[in-house]
Amino acid sequence: MKQIIHTDQAPPAAGPYSQAVVANGFVFTAGQLGLDPATGQFVPGGVTEQTHQALKNLRAVLEASGTNLDHAVKAVVFLKDMNDFAAMNTVYAQYLGGNSPARSTVQVAKLPLDGLVEIELVALIP
């Protein structure tokens, strides 16, 4: 069985997908951008601010799924520009550095809505 997750504390899905799906004791999140869920707009600033917001959005989705960032086992980070890696990584460590999941980070040609960073997670449901 799978359970579809939705929370108003994170931006709604912008297409035919879910914010997250719970299955077999795991939650699989969709990628989150640095969008403010209240306005649907990117938070002001650059990659640092967008990374903070993407991780806040992921935290909200995980909490709606019955888990939290401490239970993340896999992360994938998509960057518009790999030159932003250090700035993203500094923020990322504030949220996931204490219990670091496995991670991949890749540069992409373009992100939805022309974002600077998108992050997705897989986490255990305790």
VENKAPE-V566995 format. One line per field, one symbol per residue. burial: I if it has 24 or more other C-alpha atoms within 12 Angstrom, else O. A space follows every 10 residues. Layout:
# VENKAPE-V566995
burial: ???
This chain:
# VENKAPE-V566995
burial: OOOOIIIOII IIIOOOOIII IIOOOIIIII IIIIIIIOOO OIIOOOIIII IIIIIIIIII IIIIIIIIII IIIIIIIIII IOOIIOOIIO IIOOIIOOOO IOOOIOOOOO OOOOIIIIII IIIIIO
